[in-house]
């Protein structure tokens, strides 16, 4: 079938979109030490780059709820990749063009974060609207590509830094921009459906008056927090628990987590249809609780590392599963619903790791005790899923 009419191309472009999302979120953190040593940027300012990235994406989430339907899915997807590509290129160019390199890095982060925020909001409804045998399976496979993209960018970049040289990081940043540049042209020609006809989707004011929306938003917060609380602290946990080098810690921590999370999303796409969505997500939440207990309380460091991987497996279905649950329980939610749910998820993504860091400091830098408190997120998710079994139209 022709590329203009074959929705397999739409799904393939969406997969590449999530790989792009992984690139913009995971490449710059690999250079934090390089930024510090090359430009003498204080670590406190470098840490703010993560906050700038997340805050920009949260703002884009909110604005998207109002404007994406007006702009259209195709234009939004193309814009997302233009911003992502430009930000990655600017990351390699702007630091040397500004008197203050940090300002150039910040501008690049804001630009590619706009692309990341748009990608997060628009890609999921594009896939949800595709004619597939199972939208739930398609959504899980879509989100698995963020995991594979994360593994790809860490492994390839680490190898290039080692064999080519870290001094060529600017050229490597521009190299990664090739992927979103390709997807600009891909999204320009693939067929794209919409979830609702123009004027039929629920307004923001209608959504916030609906009981099920608030339950779904709570689930998204818990999903983002359950995932990021572990993934962001996995490297530090591996280093402090197993006393290995940072390179080994990154591979044994975040990469192991991402690989099992990607595997879990493929598994959900394969067997998820055999279970009700709420039941599958409830099993995931229970497994997440077990993983956090294992990481926090096991006296054997290697077992804690295994628990970290199990956590990646347990959170795999949460984010895409809640998106699919939202489509089932609130079918007229439209783009506004996906944008607001992405906003809620990003709140969880920022609050989960922050809570772990704060509590770890309170307990004399004990990361395990900080992670133990994060068990609250999957516990709350279990209660939220029970509420989802009531009528979706309750207000």
C-alpha positions, 0 to 999 in steps of 0.5 A: 500500500502507498505511504499516503494511505498505509497506517503502518507508516503512521505507527512507524513514524510514531515509534521514531517520534518516541525514540526522538523523545528518548534522545532529547531527554537522555542525551544531555544528562550524559554530558553534565560532567563535560559541561562542568569541566569544559565550561566551569558551570557549577553543578547546581546550575547543571542540575537546573537543566533537568528542571528547565526541561521538565518545566518547559514540557509541562507548560507545553502540555498545558498549552497543547490542551487548548491549541493542538486541535486547532493546529492539527495533529500533522502540523503538531507532529512536524513542529515537534520534530523541528523543535527537537532537531533544532534543539539538538543542533543548537546544543552543539552550536550555541554554547560557543556563540554566547559569552555565557555558554550556560545560556546557550545550553539553556536555550537549546534545552528549552527548544528541544523540550518544546519538541519533547512536550509536543511529541508526548501530547500528540503522538499517543492520540495519533496512534490511538486513532489509527485503525488497528486490531488492538489500540491497547497493544499499539499503545504499549508497543509505542511507549516501548520505543521510548525505552529502546530509544533510551537504551540506544542513546546511552549505549551508542553515545557511551561507545562514541564518547569512548572510541571517538572521543568525548571532545566530539560531543557537539558533532555527536549531538548534531548526529542525533538530530538526523533522526528527528529531521528524517521524521519531519518528512515522514510525518508530513506524508503519512495518513493521520486520523483524529480521535474526534471530529472537530467540535466533538471533543470535550472542552477543558472545563467539561473534563475538569468537571468529570469525576473519571478525569480526576481519577485518571489524572491521579493514576498518571501522577502515580505512574510517572512518580513510580517510574521516575523515582526508581529510574532517576536514582537507579545509577546512584543506587547501583554505585552506592550499593555495589560500589562499581564505576559510574559507567558500570553503574549506568549500564547496570542501573538505568539501562537494566531498568529501561530494557526490562521496561521495554520488554514489559511493554512488548509483553503487555502488547502481546498478552495484555488482551487476555486480561481486563485493563484495570486488572493488568494495571493492578497486577503491575502496581502490586509487582511495583510494590514488591520491587520497591520493597526488594530494593529498599529492604534487601540486605543483598546489593545484587538482589536490590539491583534485580529489584530495580529491574523488576520495577522497570518491568512493573511500571511498563504498562502503567503510562500507556495503559492509563492512556488506553484506559482513558480512551475507554472510560472517556471516549470523547476526551480528545486531545485536551484529555491526552494533554492534561493527562500528560501534564499530570504524568509530568507532575509525577515524573518531577515529584517522584524523584524529588521526594526520594532525594528529599527523604534520602537527605533527611535519612542521612543520604540513605537512598534506600529509605528514600525509595521505600517512601515511594511505595506510596505511589503504586499503593495509591494507584491500586485504590485509583484503579478500584475507583475506575471500575465505577461508571466513567460518566459519573461527575 
